[in-house]
Amino acid sequence: CSIKAKRVHAEYGYDESRMVVVPNGFDLGRFKPDDSARQLIRDELSLSQETPLVGLVARYNPQKNIEGFLIAADLVVKARSDVHFVLVGKGLEKSNAPLMDYVKKFSDAANLHFLGRRDDIPKIMASLDLLVSSSHGEAFPNVLGEAMACEVPCVVTDAGDSADIVGDTGMVVDVGDMEGLSR
């Protein structure tokens, strides 16, 4: 049961004593800070250890607003050319023709790294300086809890439970506000 659903239930008088809530959990043995991950991922991407790395971990789906993330990334690169971005998840690879067609709209894609589906998400999370969720819609995005378990700050759109998850540990912008997300 999501945080917002619980509020609705309380507001409308649903009997919570009859509900069973199974909270999302995170394997803190896997998702944890890891200084070596920073070096490993940057070496894989041929980046210096000082390169700021921003990540998006999601599947290629309109709900995830990958195009919005790319817009925000482009705005960041125009202000800070040293920042690099990794896109990780099913469909976030260079073989995705519609995605690559969209990427061509930007002046410079050299700071974008499309890693596709990976089995080493804890390592990738721990390597990031910032995780971004640019979604139009969400429920309870586990990716935020996983990043936070790695002590990675999150910048999110106010989709689903995202704002409640990051609380005052991250930044929240309105859904669709890619300029705000870039700031």
Disulfide bonds with the S-S distance in Angstrom:
none
